[in-house]
Amino acid sequence: MTPAKVREFFTRLATLDPEPKTELEYATPYQLLVAVVLSAQATDKGVNRATKALFADYPTPQAMDTLGAEGIANYINTIGLYPTKAKNIAALTRQLLALHGGEVPHDRAALEALPGVGRKTANVVLNIVFGDPTIAVDTHIFRVGNRTGLAPGKTPGAVEQKLMKTVPKEFRQHAHHWLILHGRYTCRARTPNCPQCIVSDLCAYKEKTPAKT
């Protein structure tokens, strides 16, 4: 995709949704961190259902630390991989309290040192909490980057690198959410809604879904 097409691509997405937001529900940076850890291989809706009661009863790292992994597991047992995720949340909570006073650090290395936190999770937190122009490549962004020709790559890391090079600076802050939402609701995995897509004429995907007659 040419630089001109990339700029037009994001101009249209920005016009459609000027201030995109995450669909994860949270009240504090700590709660967002927990929600993002839980969202791996799970839907945002599923995470929100599980965290509604968890965050209501144990809203802070100090409170969560009293619950422990088994207690956390009881709240999130509707989410895939919940035993491992519960252990990670308990461990990252202890580490936040011990090393950062319970505050989510504005530091990539410190974030990625937390149990259960990889590059993608760190990127989400840095973007949403601290306003850093990071792009967290999940399955939706990986698909959109490759399918459209916006940022083709064989790995999430390769797609992230291309996006950071090709997305114009003024769009990088929100690019993460625009691409996730576009992949979730329009450029879907099985049946992309090409007839209703506002960037279909810029897209390199050859097997576009035809309009219904």
Stockholm file with secondary structure:
# STOCKHOLM 1.0

chainA/1-213         MTPAKVREFFTRLATLDPEPKTELEYATPYQLLVAVVLSAQATDKGVNRATKALFADYPTPQAMDTLGAEGIANYINTIGLYPTKAKNIAALTRQLLALHGGEVPHDRAALEALPGVGRKTANVVLNIVFGDPTIAVDTHIFRVGNRTGLAPGKTPGAVEQKLMKTVPKEFRQHAHHWLILHGRYTCRARTPNCPQCIVSDLCAYKEKTPAKT
#=GR chainA/1-213 SS CCHHHHHHHHHHHHHHCSSCCCSSCCSSHHHHHHHHHHTTTSCHHHHHHHHHHHHHHCCSHHHHHHHHHHHHHHHHTTSTTHHHHHHHHHHHHHHHHHHHTTCCCSCHHHHHTSTTCCHHHHHHHHHHHHCCCCCCCCHHHHHHHHHHSSSCCSSHHHHHHHHHHHSCHHHHHHHHHHHHHHHHHTSCSSSCCGGGCTTGGGCCCSSCCCCCC
#=GC SS_cons         CCHHHHHHHHHHHHHHCSSCCCSSCCSSHHHHHHHHHHTTTSCHHHHHHHHHHHHHHCCSHHHHHHHHHHHHHHHHTTSTTHHHHHHHHHHHHHHHHHHHTTCCCSCHHHHHTSTTCCHHHHHHHHHHHHCCCCCCCCHHHHHHHHHHSSSCCSSHHHHHHHHHHHSCHHHHHHHHHHHHHHHHHTSCSSSCCGGGCTTGGGCCCSSCCCCCC
//
